Amino acid sequence: MDIDDIDHLTIRLNALGVNKYPAKQHARAVAKILGGNCGVIYLLGQYALDIEDSDQPKTWRQRRYFYYCSGVDVANCCLTYNIATDILTLYIPPIVMERVIWNGPGLTIEEAYEQYDIDSVRYNNHVSTDLKYWQTSSPNATFYALHDDHRPLDKNFKPANLDIEKLLPAIDACRAVKDSYEIDIIRKANHISTLAHRAVLENIHKFKNEAQIQGMFEDICISKYAKQSYQVIAGSGENASTLHYIANNESLQGRQLVCLDAGAEFQCYASDVTRTFPISGNWPSKEAKEVYDIVKEMQETVINMLKPGVHYLDCHILCHKIAIDGLLRLGILHGATREQLYEKGTSKGFFPHGLGHHLGLEVHDVLGIPIMRYSPSVTCPVLNPAMSFAPCSEDSPKLQEGMVITVEPGIYFPRFALETFYLNSPIHSKYINKDVLERYWAVGGVRIEDDILITADGHENLTTAPKGEEAMKIIRSSKDSGSSLHLSTETISPPLTISSKPSELPPINEMDQRAEQIGAKIAEALKLLTEAKRKGLEKPEEAKKLLREAKRELVRQGREWQNFEEAVDAKLKERRMVSENHLLAMNNGFKTTS
């Protein structure tokens, strides 16, 4: 960006204290794992596509590896990171008249500079030319891509050293541990999920079918600028025994429990929350409460032991032992000790999945992280590898500070699976009491799931959605009052955007309006300072006045003000340096400094 562009700058102070997504920090971390002091990382964003044999678009979703190093949730983009020059370049689609008419102009170069943590912005028709310059000036440097078909389409671009093996695991290793920005966004996604789960509880007494549960949850998320991390699972009765039941098309009549597994996605980061509750607000049967209490014990026991250095497989094994003890007490399992049942793996019929998984840009985040694997000689009869994601696998690393994981134990009564495989098995059938089991089919299944951040000295539960007795009180209270929809009136700020024109800013709440006024004063002061600097004049009084007013308002809001005028000067200098570095890189064809 040239310093002239500052005349068109609008500054938006985000009331949440969230600034740009740390794309450059992420790119540098990936490069450090790759090793070496030269090379180019190339990441392809998701292109917009139409449905086959139709002019209607497919649902678009950004490629997460591209997003991790860009923070850009816009279609038809790509990026390069030159390791030697430390320049992160974003390539965006050029403005085409036909697209402007139908869809608006889309992202401009000016807006990209303001919104994203990147050094250079180019239209994507320059990708091949820029990469050829780099190849000419650095013929032996490595070109890193995720997959072979992610290379630029230009047949004349043939890097001597193409690496399609190292980039994905390097990014996985970085993504496994979240930074403070990512944690804040996951916390926000969880907060929106809490609002949506609470709305379902407040209105469940009015609902007639599972579809209404899904509709309520999605409605709240959309109204808070959030998407769905995955398809809503709203299984009632025996449907709760199907882990990923997404039909959501049956009546609630005569059903005991609902297992609602649903999480909001905010700014591409997921939450994953499951709550199981009685539709009436009271336990419909002693069997339902008994199963819920076992799962509650499983989850609470494991959460209390989470900290850096814990191997998650140990937590998974402990959950199975608690489940076995509980099922023995209920009489569903019999004829053997806990140790014998554990060795036979019979409890997998009732708890078939892993205890949890990483959470982040994907709801099942960084499934492999092979760069961090180790291979202890572990034999685990209660682990089903095909149904267990990292970190709940034999070759996953121990928990580290900054990881975000789910803890989601459950006990289920899947009629088809149990009757077909376990009750017909010579190994398992003798340990399952069919007569007792008959009383539990109607329970369906119970799962409780929270998202847990591993901290330096333990953990933090990021999920605040009501559960257990708290959830049941909400159901009873809403039912007794005969109230109408109790929708949250809380205002959620939209995803951070900085527009080149104030009129293009999205709706903002009162707190943001005050911040916007401060930003306008600072922007006007920057304009005056820049003009004075061009003419070799002293700082104009009007600019000083605007900065003083902004300072007073920030102090009233409790915001920190330290050496602000020096920070303004530093910002101007930074913009000039970025512009000069960009021009130098372009003129030298991405020439490396090695």
C-alpha positions in Angstrom: 0.0 0.0 0.0 1.3 3.4 -0.9 1.1 6.1 1.7 -1.3 8.0 -0.5 -3.9 5.4 0.2 -4.1 6.6 3.8 -6.5 9.4 2.6 -9.1 6.7 2.1 -8.6 4.8 5.3 -11.3 4.2 7.8 -10.3 2.7 11.1 -12.7 0.5 13.0 -11.8 -0.2 16.7 -13.3 -3.6 17.5 -15.0 -3.6 20.9 -13.9 -7.1 21.4 -10.3 -6.2 21.1 -9.8 -8.5 18.2 -7.6 -7.2 15.4 -6.4 -8.9 12.2 -6.2 -12.7 12.0 -2.5 -13.6 12.6 -1.8 -15.0 9.2 1.8 -13.9 9.0 2.5 -15.4 12.3 1.0 -18.7 11.1 3.0 -18.6 7.9 6.2 -18.1 9.7 5.5 -20.9 12.1 4.9 -23.3 9.2 8.1 -22.2 7.5 10.1 -22.8 10.7 8.9 -26.4 10.8 9.6 -26.9 7.1 13.2 -25.8 7.8 15.6 -24.0 5.4 15.8 -20.3 4.7 14.4 -20.2 1.2 11.5 -21.6 -0.8 7.9 -20.6 -1.5 4.7 -21.9 0.2 1.8 -22.0 -2.2 -1.8 -22.4 -0.9 -4.9 -22.6 -3.0 -8.1 -21.3 -1.7 -11.5 -22.8 -2.5 -12.9 -21.8 -5.9 -16.6 -21.3 -6.4 -18.3 -24.1 -8.4 -21.7 -24.8 -9.7 -23.7 -27.9 -9.1 -23.3 -30.5 -11.9 -25.7 -29.9 -14.7 -27.0 -26.7 -13.1 -26.4 -23.0 -12.9 -26.8 -23.0 -9.1 -23.7 -22.7 -6.9 -22.5 -25.4 -4.6 -22.4 -24.5 -1.0 -19.0 -22.7 -0.7 -16.6 -23.4 2.1 -13.0 -22.0 2.4 -10.1 -24.5 2.4 -8.9 -24.5 5.9 -5.2 -24.8 5.1 -5.4 -21.7 3.0 -7.4 -19.9 5.7 -4.8 -20.7 8.4 -2.1 -18.8 6.5 -4.3 -16.0 5.2 -7.4 -15.4 7.3 -9.3 -14.8 4.0 -12.8 -16.2 3.8 -13.3 -15.2 0.1 -13.6 -17.5 -2.9 -11.2 -17.8 -5.8 -8.0 -16.7 -4.0 -4.6 -18.2 -3.4 -1.4 -17.1 -1.6 2.4 -17.4 -1.6 4.8 -17.0 1.3 8.3 -16.4 0.3 10.4 -17.8 3.1 13.6 -15.9 2.3 12.0 -12.5 1.9 9.3 -13.0 4.6 6.6 -11.7 2.2 3.1 -13.0 2.3 1.2 -12.3 -0.9 -2.5 -12.7 -1.4 -3.9 -13.1 -4.9 -7.5 -12.2 -5.3 -9.9 -12.4 -8.3 -9.9 -9.4 -10.6 -13.0 -7.2 -10.7 -15.1 -8.3 -13.7 -18.1 -6.3 -14.9 -20.4 -9.3 -15.2 -19.6 -10.4 -11.7 -20.1 -6.9 -10.3 -23.6 -6.7 -11.8 -24.7 -10.0 -10.3 -22.7 -10.2 -7.1 -21.1 -6.8 -6.4 -17.5 -5.9 -6.8 -16.2 -8.4 -4.2 -12.9 -7.8 -2.4 -10.7 -4.9 -3.6 -7.0 -4.6 -3.3 -7.4 -1.7 -0.9 -9.9 -3.6 1.3 -7.6 -6.7 1.4 -4.7 -4.6 2.7 -6.9 -3.2 5.5 -8.6 -6.5 6.5 -5.8 -9.0 6.3 -2.4 -9.6 7.8 -0.6 -9.7 4.5 2.3 -7.8 2.9 1.2 -7.8 -0.7 -2.0 -8.0 -2.7 -2.2 -8.9 -6.4 -4.9 -10.0 -8.8 -4.7 -13.8 -9.3 -3.9 -13.4 -13.0 -0.4 -12.4 -11.9 0.3 -15.7 -10.1 2.1 -17.5 -12.9 4.2 -14.4 -13.8 5.3 -13.8 -10.3 6.2 -17.5 -9.7 8.2 -17.6 -12.9 10.2 -14.6 -11.7 10.8 -16.4 -8.4 11.8 -19.6 -10.2 14.3 -17.7 -12.4 15.9 -16.0 -9.5 15.9 -19.0 -7.2 16.2 -22.0 -9.4 17.1 -24.5 -6.6 14.6 -23.3 -4.0 11.7 -25.6 -3.0 8.2 -25.0 -4.0 5.8 -26.3 -1.3 2.2 -27.3 -2.2 -0.4 -29.4 -0.3 -1.1 -31.7 -3.3 0.1 -32.3 -6.8 -3.1 -30.9 -8.3 -2.8 -27.7 -6.2 0.0 -26.3 -8.4 -0.6 -23.4 -10.7 -2.2 -24.5 -14.0 0.5 -22.8 -16.1 2.3 -25.7 -17.9 5.5 -23.5 -18.2 5.9 -23.3 -14.4 7.9 -26.4 -13.5 9.8 -26.0 -10.2 13.0 -28.0 -10.0 12.2 -28.9 -6.4 8.5 -29.6 -5.9 7.6 -30.8 -2.4 4.0 -32.1 -1.9 4.7 -34.1 1.3 5.9 -31.8 4.0 3.5 -28.8 3.9 0.3 -30.5 5.1 1.9 -32.1 8.2 3.8 -28.9 9.0 0.5 -26.9 9.0 -1.2 -29.7 11.0 1.5 -29.4 13.6 0.9 -25.7 13.9 -2.8 -26.0 13.9 -2.8 -28.5 16.8 -1.8 -25.8 19.2 -3.9 -22.7 19.1 -2.8 -19.1 19.7 -4.7 -16.5 21.7 -6.6 -15.2 18.7 -7.8 -18.6 17.7 -8.8 -19.4 21.3 -10.9 -16.2 21.5 -12.8 -17.1 18.3 -13.4 -20.7 19.5 -14.7 -19.2 22.8 -17.0 -16.9 20.8 -18.3 -19.8 18.8 -19.0 -21.6 22.0 -20.9 -18.6 23.4 -23.1 -18.5 20.3 -23.7 -22.3 20.7 -24.7 -21.6 24.3 -27.3 -19.1 23.2 -28.7 -21.6 20.7 -28.8 -24.5 23.1 -30.5 -22.4 25.7 -33.2 -21.3 23.2 -33.9 -24.9 22.4 -34.4 -25.7 26.1 -36.7 -22.7 26.5 -38.9 -23.8 23.7 -38.7 -27.6 23.7 -42.1 -27.9 25.5 -43.7 -26.4 22.3 -41.9 -28.5 19.8 -43.7 -31.4 18.1 -40.8 -32.8 16.1 -37.0 -33.0 15.7 -37.0 -30.6 12.8 -38.2 -27.8 15.0 -35.2 -28.3 17.3 -32.8 -28.0 14.3 -34.7 -25.0 13.1 -34.4 -23.1 16.4 -30.7 -23.9 16.8 -29.8 -22.7 13.3 -32.0 -19.7 13.6 -30.1 -18.4 16.6 -26.7 -19.1 15.0 -27.6 -17.3 11.8 -28.9 -14.3 13.7 -25.5 -14.1 15.4 -23.5 -14.2 12.2 -22.6 -17.8 12.7 -22.8 -21.0 10.6 -23.0 -24.6 11.6 -19.8 -26.5 12.4 -21.5 -29.6 11.2 -25.1 -30.8 10.5 -27.3 -30.5 13.5 -27.9 -33.9 15.3 -31.3 -33.8 17.1 -32.0 -37.4 17.9 -35.0 -38.2 20.1 -35.7 -41.6 21.7 -33.9 -44.5 19.9 -32.6 -42.1 17.3 -30.2 -40.8 20.0 -28.4 -44.1 19.6 -27.2 -43.2 16.1 -24.1 -41.2 16.6 -24.5 -38.9 13.5 -28.3 -39.0 13.1 -29.1 -36.0 10.9 -32.5 -36.9 9.5 -34.2 -34.9 12.2 -37.6 -35.7 10.8 -39.5 -37.7 13.5 -42.1 -36.8 16.0 -41.1 -36.1 19.7 -44.3 -37.8 20.9 -43.7 -40.6 23.3 -39.9 -40.0 23.4 -38.0 -39.8 26.7 -34.8 -37.9 25.8 -33.3 -35.7 23.1 -29.6 -35.9 22.3 -28.8 -32.5 20.7 -25.3 -32.4 19.2 -24.9 -29.0 17.5 -22.2 -26.3 17.4 -21.8 -22.9 15.9 -19.0 -22.0 13.5 -17.7 -18.4 13.9 -15.1 -16.9 11.5 -14.3 -20.4 10.3 -13.6 -21.8 13.8 -15.8 -24.6 15.1 -17.5 -25.4 18.4 -18.8 -28.9 19.2 -21.4 -29.2 21.9 -23.7 -32.0 22.9 -26.5 -31.9 25.5 -28.9 -34.8 26.4 -32.0 -33.8 28.2 -35.5 -35.1 29.0 -38.2 -33.4 26.9 -40.5 -32.9 29.8 -37.9 -31.3 32.1 -38.1 -34.2 34.5 -36.6 -37.7 34.4 -39.2 -39.8 32.5 -37.8 -43.0 33.9 -35.2 -44.2 36.4 -33.4 -45.9 33.5 -32.9 -42.6 31.8 -31.5 -40.9 34.9 -29.2 -43.9 35.6 -27.6 -43.8 32.2 -27.2 -40.0 32.4 -25.5 -40.2 35.8 -23.0 -42.7 34.4 -22.1 -40.5 31.5 -21.9 -37.5 33.8 -19.4 -39.3 36.0 -17.4 -40.3 32.9 -17.1 -36.7 31.7 -16.5 -35.0 35.0 -13.8 -37.5 36.0 -11.9 -37.0 32.7 -12.2 -33.3 32.6 -10.7 -33.0 36.1 -7.5 -34.8 35.0 -6.8 -32.8 31.8 -3.5 -30.9 31.8 -0.3 -30.9 29.7 1.5 -34.2 29.6 -1.7 -36.3 29.8 -2.1 -39.0 27.2 -5.7 -38.8 26.0 -5.9 -42.6 25.4 -5.5 -43.0 29.1 -8.6 -40.8 29.6 -10.5 -42.9 27.0 -9.6 -46.1 28.8 -10.7 -44.7 32.1 -14.0 -43.7 30.7 -14.6 -47.3 29.5 -13.8 -48.6 33.0 -16.3 -46.2 34.5 -18.9 -47.2 31.9 -18.3 -50.9 32.7 -18.7 -50.3 36.4 -22.0 -48.5 35.7 -23.4 -51.1 33.3 -22.5 -53.8 35.9 -24.4 -51.9 38.6 -27.5 -51.7 36.3 -27.3 -55.4 35.5 -26.9 -54.8 31.7 -23.5 -56.4 31.9 -23.0 -59.5 34.0 -21.1 -62.7 34.4 -17.6 -61.2 34.5 -15.4 -58.7 36.4 -14.6 -55.2 35.2 -11.1 -56.4 34.1 -12.5 -59.3 32.2 -15.1 -57.2 30.4 -12.4 -54.6 29.6 -10.2 -57.2 28.0 -13.1 -58.6 25.9 -14.0 -55.1 24.7 -17.7 -55.7 25.3 -18.2 -52.1 26.4 -17.5 -50.9 22.9 -21.0 -52.0 22.0 -22.3 -49.3 24.3 -19.5 -46.7 23.9 -18.3 -47.3 20.4 -16.5 -44.0 19.6 -13.4 -42.2 20.8 -13.6 -39.9 23.8 -12.9 -36.8 21.8 -10.8 -35.0 19.1 -9.0 -31.8 18.3 -11.2 -28.8 17.6 -10.3 -25.7 15.5 -10.8 -24.8 11.9 -12.4 -28.2 11.5 -14.8 -29.8 14.0 -12.5 -32.9 13.8 -9.4 -30.8 13.5 -6.0 -31.9 12.2 -6.9 -35.6 12.0 -3.4 -36.9 11.5 -0.7 -34.5 12.8 1.9 -37.2 11.7 4.8 -34.9 12.3 4.1 -35.2 16.0 3.4 -38.9 16.2 5.1 -41.4 18.5 4.5 -45.1 18.6 4.2 -46.7 22.1 3.5 -50.4 22.1 0.0 -50.2 23.4 -2.8 -52.8 23.1 -6.2 -51.3 23.8 -9.2 -53.6 23.6 -11.7 -50.7 24.1 -10.3 -48.6 21.2 -11.9 -48.8 17.8 -9.3 -47.0 15.6 -11.8 -46.5 12.7 -14.1 -44.6 15.1 -11.5 -42.6 17.1 -9.9 -39.4 16.0 -6.7 -37.8 17.2 -5.9 -37.2 20.0 -7.8 -40.3 21.1 -5.6 -42.9 19.3 -2.6 -45.0 20.1 0.0 -42.9 18.2 -1.2 -39.4 19.2 1.0 -37.1 21.2 0.4 -36.1 24.8 -1.7 -33.1 25.5 0.0 -29.7 25.2 -0.8 -26.2 26.4 -2.9 -24.5 23.7 -4.6 -27.6 22.4 -8.4 -27.5 22.3 -10.1 -30.9 22.5 -13.6 -32.3 23.0 -14.6 -34.5 25.9 -17.7 -36.4 24.7 -18.3 -39.7 26.5 -21.6 -41.5 25.9 -23.6 -44.7 26.5 -25.9 -45.8 23.7 -28.3 -48.6 23.1 -28.2 -49.1 19.3 -30.7 -51.8 18.7 -29.6 -53.0 15.3 -25.9 -53.1 16.2 -26.4 -54.8 19.5 -28.9 -57.4 18.2 -26.9 -58.1 15.0 -23.3 -58.1 16.2 -23.0 -58.2 20.0 -26.0 -60.4 21.0 -25.1 -62.9 18.3 -21.4 -62.9 19.2 -20.0 -65.9 21.1 -17.5 -63.5 22.8 -19.9 -60.8 24.0 -23.5 -62.3 24.2 -22.9 -64.1 27.4 -22.0 -60.9 29.2 -25.1 -58.9 28.1 -28.3 -59.5 30.0 -31.0 -59.3 27.4 -33.9 -59.0 29.8 -32.4 -56.0 31.6 -31.3 -54.5 28.3 -35.0 -54.5 27.1 -35.8 -51.8 29.6 -33.1 -49.4 28.2 -34.0 -49.4 24.5 -36.3 -46.4 24.9 -33.5 -44.4 26.5 -31.8 -44.4 23.1 -28.5 -42.8 24.1 -26.8 -40.2 26.3 -23.8 -38.1 25.2 -22.4 -35.0 27.0 -19.8 -33.0 25.2 -17.7 -29.9 26.1 -14.8 -28.1 24.4 -11.7 -28.0 26.7 -8.7 -25.7 26.3 -5.4 -27.2 27.8 -3.7 -24.4 29.8 -0.3 -24.2 31.4 -1.5 -25.5 34.7 -4.6 -27.5 33.8 -7.6 -26.7 31.6 -10.4 -24.3 30.9 -13.9 -25.4 29.8 -14.9 -23.2 26.9 -18.4 -24.6 26.8 -21.0 -22.9 29.0 -24.2 -24.4 27.5 -26.6 -25.5 30.3 -26.6 -29.2 31.1 -28.0 -31.6 33.7 -30.2 -30.1 36.4 -29.5 -26.5 35.1 -30.9 -27.5 31.7 -33.9 -29.2 33.2 -34.8 -26.2 35.3 -34.9 -24.0 32.2 -37.3 -26.5 30.5 -39.5 -26.6 33.6 -39.5 -22.9 34.1 -40.4 -22.1 30.4 -43.1 -24.8 30.5 -44.7 -23.6 33.7 -44.8 -20.0 32.6 -46.3 -20.9 29.2 -44.0 -18.3 27.8 -43.4 -17.6 24.2 -40.1 -17.7 22.4 -37.3 -16.6 24.8 -34.8 -15.6 22.1 -31.6 -13.9 23.2 -31.6 -10.2 22.6 -27.8 -10.0 23.0 -26.1 -8.3 20.1 -23.2 -10.2 18.5 -20.9 -8.1 16.4 -20.4 -9.4 12.9 -17.1 -10.8 11.7 -14.5 -8.1 11.7 -14.4 -6.1 8.5 -12.7 -2.9 7.6 -14.2 -1.1 4.7 -12.7 1.7 2.6 -16.0 3.6 3.0 -17.8 4.1 6.3 -21.2 3.5 4.7 -20.1 -0.1 3.9 -19.6 -1.0 7.5 -22.0 -3.7 8.9 -24.5 -2.9 11.6 -22.9 -2.3 15.0 -24.1 -2.0 18.6 -23.8 1.0 20.8 -20.4 0.1 22.1 -19.1 -0.3 18.6 -20.6 3.1 17.6 -18.5 4.9 20.2 -15.4 3.0 18.9 -16.4 4.0 15.4 -16.5 7.7 16.4 -13.0 7.4 17.9 -11.8 5.7 14.7 -13.2 8.5 12.5 -11.3 11.1 14.6 -8.1 9.1 14.3 -8.6 8.6 10.6 -9.1 12.3 10.0 -6.1 13.1 12.2 -3.9 10.7 10.1 -5.1 12.4 7.0 -4.1 15.8 8.3 -0.8 14.5 9.6 0.0 12.9 6.3 -0.8 16.0 4.3 1.4 18.1 6.6 4.2 15.7 6.3 4.1 15.9 2.5 4.3 19.7 2.7 7.1 19.7 5.3 4.8 21.5 7.8 4.4 21.1 11.6 1.6 18.9 12.9 -1.6 20.9 12.4 -3.6 22.1 15.4 -6.7 20.4 14.1 -5.0 17.0 14.0 -3.7 17.5 17.6 -7.3 18.4 18.7 -8.7 15.3 17.1 -6.1 13.1 18.8 -6.8 14.7 22.1 -10.5 14.1 21.8 -10.0 10.5 20.8 -7.6 10.1 23.8 -10.2 11.5 26.2 -12.9 9.1 24.8 -10.6 6.1 25.0 -9.7 6.9 28.6 -13.4 7.2 29.4 -13.9 3.7 27.9 -11.1 2.3 30.0 -8.9 1.8 26.9 -5.1 2.0 27.2 -3.4 5.1 25.7 0.3 5.0 25.8 2.5 7.0 23.4 -0.3 7.1 20.9 1.1 9.9 18.7 4.4 7.9 18.5 2.4 4.9 17.5 0.7 6.8 14.7 4.0 7.9 13.4 5.3 4.3 13.6 2.2 3.1 11.7 2.9 5.6 8.9 6.5 4.4 8.7 5.4 0.8 8.7 3.1 1.4 5.8 5.9 3.1 3.8 8.2 0.2 4.5 5.6 -2.4 3.5 5.0 -0.6 0.3 8.7 -0.3 -0.5 9.4 -3.9 0.3 6.5 -5.0 -1.9 7.8 -2.9 -4.8 11.3 -4.3 -4.3 10.1 -7.8 -4.2 8.1 -7.4 -7.4 11.0 -5.7 -9.2 13.4 -8.4 -8.2 11.0 -11.2 -9.1 10.7 -12.6 -5.6 14.5 -12.7 -5.5 15.7 -14.5 -2.3 18.2 -13.1 0.1 20.1 -16.3 0.7 
